[in-house]
Amino acid sequence: MAKFKLDEIDHQILDMLIDNTRIP
């Protein structure tokens, strides 16, 4: 369960990074 939660957090961080790189 904890591993799944970490995976979910990593996914959210990746989404944020992708959004940040798509701005410019």
Secondary structure as a PSIPRED ss2 file (coil, helix, strand):
# PSIPRED VFORMAT (PSIPRED V4.0)

   1 M C   1.000  0.000  0.000
   2 A H   0.000  1.000  0.000
   3 K H   0.000  1.000  0.000
   4 F H   0.000  1.000  0.000
   5 K H   0.000  1.000  0.000
   6 L H   0.000  1.000  0.000
   7 D H   0.000  1.000  0.000
   8 E H   0.000  1.000  0.000
   9 I H   0.000  1.000  0.000
  10 D H   0.000  1.000  0.000
  11 H H   0.000  1.000  0.000
  12 Q H   0.000  1.000  0.000
  13 I H   0.000  1.000  0.000
  14 L H   0.000  1.000  0.000
  15 D H   0.000  1.000  0.000
  16 M H   0.000  1.000  0.000
  17 L H   0.000  1.000  0.000
  18 I H   0.000  1.000  0.000
  19 D H   0.000  1.000  0.000
  20 N H   0.000  1.000  0.000
  21 T H   0.000  1.000  0.000
  22 R H   0.000  1.000  0.000
  23 I C   1.000  0.000  0.000
  24 P C   1.000  0.000  0.000
